[in-house]
Amino acid sequence: MKVKITLLAMLMFVGILSTQAQQGQRRTPEERTKMVVDRLNDSLKITQVQQTDISPVYLDYYKAQDKLREGLAPGTRPEKADMDKLTEARDAKLKIILTPEQFTKLKEMEAAMRQRMQQRPPGQ
């Protein structure tokens, strides 16, 4: 019985460690693109054509972000000016694809998300 309890405790410990390790892994640009397009589809009710047009915009954006992060120490962020350039280029393309109402709502969603992230305690 003690062996079973010890084994169960060890399995739980390993499970917790593996879960925490996975949380630190960054999603691939393709995974992030799919998440964003799905979220935009739900929130903005984008058309199939818009989905097809938006996907490469976000894929390029996330690949460029990853390129900026290459070689940086863990937890270090790229220069804000560089990130702003990427965002401006992405937004210029999105303005062409989305309706003015959809683009306005997208920017509102991004602002709300930034607000939530700033209010989180450090380390979460």
Secondary structure, 3 states (H helix, E strand, C coil): CHHHHHHHHHHHHHHHHHHHHHHCCCCCHHHHHHHHHHHHHHHHCCCHHHHHHHHHHHHHHHHHHHHHHCCCCCCCCCCHHHHHHHHHHHHHHHHHHCCHHHHHHHHHHHHHHHHHHHHCCCCC
